[in-house]
């Protein structure tokens, strides 16, 4: 018998992929190379975690999630753009992503940079064109995503902090700041935006936000652990690079055992935040359980 989470993903992922396929320019649309590179990276696999969280947040309040699919797709575009740029020689310099040659290895560095730029741009074009929600709500979601992607407390800030910390002495505050900005900010925005568009009001929206913050941080710590313990084949990218590049990670600071304990603590805090929502929160609770125990 399938778990509720498996059933949810079986329903959601085909809808997300169909939405992305519809929103992305075809590989034959000029200039063909850039659109092929965008589609290559978007459809190279992946968990679709961010769009799934966006939809799960929306589904707390609405059973039909069709209206939120473009929003969920925009989050995946932003995520994919970040991966393309993260793999570049100037960043983490990785030749593989999701078990395939990374975008710059397949299409060249210039096209990879532009493919990432194009996905970032398209995400906001998609959001700006949505008419399924009141304009003021859509505008707030655009602001959420922009801030979570940006240079003050979002993904770009996290990447800068990460680069600056390489090979330098680190403490708990430094590592948490990197992880909260680089990874947790987008994850938090995805589930919060979905709930907000579904109709959530405070204090429930605050509970969903706390859930996102906790699982987002836990997700990145698990990534750090897997980089130390899993094979490159399992990861779909080069394993052990965090240690080789002297990255600021939880295992580097706390060791594996304590890092795993922190993941458990954060996951329990995430569960506690949304338990007051009752049975509506079962999918989100299942996602938290999955993220804590995932192997890739």
SULVEN-V800847 format. One record per residue. N is the residue number from 1. RES is the residue in three letters. PSI is psi in whole degrees, -180 to 180 (* if undefined). Layout:
BEGIN
N_RES_PSI ; N_RES_PSI
END
This chain:
BEGIN
1_UNK_132 ; 2_UNK_145 ; 3_UNK_163 ; 4_UNK_-36 ; 5_UNK_-44 ; 6_UNK_-42 ; 7_UNK_-42 ; 8_UNK_-50 ; 9_UNK_-37 ; 10_UNK_-32 ; 11_UNK_-40 ; 12_UNK_-46 ; 13_UNK_-43 ; 14_UNK_-36 ; 15_UNK_-41 ; 16_UNK_-46 ; 17_UNK_-40 ; 18_UNK_-39 ; 19_UNK_-45 ; 20_UNK_-42 ; 21_UNK_-38 ; 22_UNK_-36 ; 23_UNK_-31 ; 24_UNK_141 ; 25_UNK_148 ; 26_UNK_161 ; 27_UNK_-9 ; 28_UNK_1 ; 29_UNK_124 ; 30_UNK_144 ; 31_UNK_121 ; 32_UNK_-40 ; 33_UNK_-43 ; 34_UNK_-39 ; 35_UNK_-33 ; 36_UNK_-40 ; 37_UNK_-41 ; 38_UNK_-48 ; 39_UNK_-37 ; 40_UNK_-48 ; 41_UNK_-39 ; 42_UNK_-39 ; 43_UNK_22 ; 44_UNK_4 ; 45_UNK_-158 ; 46_UNK_163 ; 47_UNK_-20 ; 48_UNK_36 ; 49_UNK_-46 ; 50_UNK_-48 ; 51_UNK_-34 ; 52_UNK_-40 ; 53_UNK_-39 ; 54_UNK_-46 ; 55_UNK_-40 ; 56_UNK_-38 ; 57_UNK_-44 ; 58_UNK_-40 ; 59_UNK_-10 ; 60_UNK_-25 ; 61_UNK_-24 ; 62_UNK_132 ; 63_UNK_-27 ; 64_UNK_112 ; 65_UNK_11 ; 66_UNK_-41 ; 67_UNK_-28 ; 68_UNK_-3 ; 69_UNK_-43 ; 70_UNK_-35 ; 71_UNK_-46 ; 72_UNK_-40 ; 73_UNK_-37 ; 74_UNK_-39 ; 75_UNK_-39 ; 76_UNK_-36 ; 77_UNK_-45 ; 78_UNK_-44 ; 79_UNK_-45 ; 80_UNK_-41 ; 81_UNK_-42 ; 82_UNK_-36 ; 83_UNK_-43 ; 84_UNK_-48 ; 85_UNK_-35 ; 86_UNK_-33 ; 87_UNK_-12 ; 88_UNK_152 ; 89_UNK_-33 ; 90_UNK_-14 ; 91_UNK_-106 ; 92_UNK_-11 ; 93_UNK_62 ; 94_UNK_134 ; 95_UNK_-12 ; 96_UNK_148 ; 97_UNK_124 ; 98_UNK_35 ; 99_UNK_3 ; 100_UNK_161 ; 101_UNK_135 ; 102_UNK_165 ; 103_UNK_-41 ; 104_UNK_-25 ; 105_UNK_-32 ; 106_UNK_-40 ; 107_UNK_-5 ; 108_UNK_155 ; 109_UNK_-44 ; 110_UNK_-46 ; 111_UNK_-37 ; 112_UNK_-44 ; 113_UNK_-46 ; 114_UNK_-34 ; 115_UNK_-42 ; 116_UNK_-46 ; 117_UNK_-42 ; 118_UNK_-38 ; 119_UNK_-39 ; 120_UNK_-46 ; 121_UNK_-44 ; 122_UNK_-37 ; 123_UNK_-44 ; 124_UNK_-29 ; 125_UNK_-43 ; 126_UNK_-48 ; 127_UNK_-40 ; 128_UNK_-23 ; 129_UNK_1 ; 130_UNK_132 ; 131_UNK_14 ; 132_UNK_-12 ; 133_UNK_159 ; 134_UNK_139 ; 135_UNK_-36 ; 136_UNK_-29 ; 137_UNK_-42 ; 138_UNK_-41 ; 139_UNK_-40 ; 140_UNK_-38 ; 141_UNK_-40 ; 142_UNK_-43 ; 143_UNK_-41 ; 144_UNK_-49 ; 145_UNK_-40 ; 146_UNK_-44 ; 147_UNK_-42 ; 148_UNK_-20 ; 149_UNK_-9 ; 150_UNK_-165 ; 151_UNK_-1 ; 152_UNK_-55 ; 153_UNK_15 ; 154_UNK_-159 ; 155_UNK_-41 ; 156_UNK_-42 ; 157_UNK_-45 ; 158_UNK_-39 ; 159_UNK_-40 ; 160_UNK_-48 ; 161_UNK_-40 ; 162_UNK_-47 ; 163_UNK_-44 ; 164_UNK_-26 ; 165_UNK_-12 ; 166_UNK_124 ; 167_UNK_5 ; 168_UNK_157 ; 169_UNK_139 ; 170_UNK_156 ; 171_UNK_-179 ; 172_UNK_-40 ; 173_UNK_-42 ; 174_UNK_-49 ; 175_UNK_-42 ; 176_UNK_-40 ; 177_UNK_-42 ; 178_UNK_-50 ; 179_UNK_-39 ; 180_UNK_-38 ; 181_UNK_-48 ; 182_UNK_-36 ; 183_UNK_-50 ; 184_UNK_-29 ; 185_UNK_-46 ; 186_UNK_-41 ; 187_UNK_-44 ; 188_UNK_-45 ; 189_UNK_-38 ; 190_UNK_-52 ; 191_UNK_-34 ; 192_UNK_-42 ; 193_UNK_-42 ; 194_UNK_-47 ; 195_UNK_-41 ; 196_UNK_-46 ; 197_UNK_-27 ; 198_UNK_-18 ; 199_UNK_7 ; 200_UNK_140 ; 201_UNK_162 ; 202_UNK_145 ; 203_UNK_-5 ; 204_UNK_-37 ; 205_UNK_-38 ; 206_UNK_-37 ; 207_UNK_-42 ; 208_UNK_-39 ; 209_UNK_-44 ; 210_UNK_-42 ; 211_UNK_-49 ; 212_UNK_-42 ; 213_UNK_-44 ; 214_UNK_-46 ; 215_UNK_-29 ; 216_UNK_-43 ; 217_UNK_-43 ; 218_UNK_-39 ; 219_UNK_-45 ; 220_UNK_-35 ; 221_UNK_-41 ; 222_UNK_-41 ; 223_UNK_-44 ; 224_UNK_-42 ; 225_UNK_-45 ; 226_UNK_-34 ; 227_UNK_-31 ; 228_UNK_-31 ; 229_UNK_-22 ; 230_UNK_157 ; 231_UNK_161 ; 232_UNK_-35 ; 233_UNK_-41 ; 234_UNK_-41 ; 235_UNK_-29 ; 236_UNK_9 ; 237_UNK_174 ; 238_UNK_121 ; 239_UNK_158 ; 240_UNK_5 ; 241_UNK_-31 ; 242_UNK_-46 ; 243_UNK_-44 ; 244_UNK_-35 ; 245_UNK_7 ; 246_UNK_46 ; 247_UNK_153 ; 248_UNK_103 ; 249_UNK_164 ; 250_UNK_-45 ; 251_UNK_-36 ; 252_UNK_-34 ; 253_UNK_-43 ; 254_UNK_-16 ; 255_UNK_165 ; 256_UNK_-44 ; 257_UNK_-47 ; 258_UNK_-35 ; 259_UNK_-42 ; 260_UNK_-38 ; 261_UNK_-39 ; 262_UNK_-39 ; 263_UNK_-45 ; 264_UNK_-43 ; 265_UNK_-45 ; 266_UNK_-40 ; 267_UNK_-40 ; 268_UNK_-37 ; 269_UNK_-38 ; 270_UNK_-45 ; 271_UNK_-45 ; 272_UNK_-33 ; 273_UNK_-36 ; 274_UNK_-1 ; 275_UNK_-36 ; 276_UNK_-16 ; 277_UNK_-9 ; 278_UNK_-148 ; 279_UNK_-21 ; 280_UNK_-25 ; 281_UNK_5 ; 282_UNK_-40 ; 283_UNK_-44 ; 284_UNK_-39 ; 285_UNK_-40 ; 286_UNK_-37 ; 287_UNK_-42 ; 288_UNK_-44 ; 289_UNK_-43 ; 290_UNK_-44 ; 291_UNK_-31 ; 292_UNK_-33 ; 293_UNK_7 ; 294_UNK_156 ; 295_UNK_3 ; 296_UNK_*
END
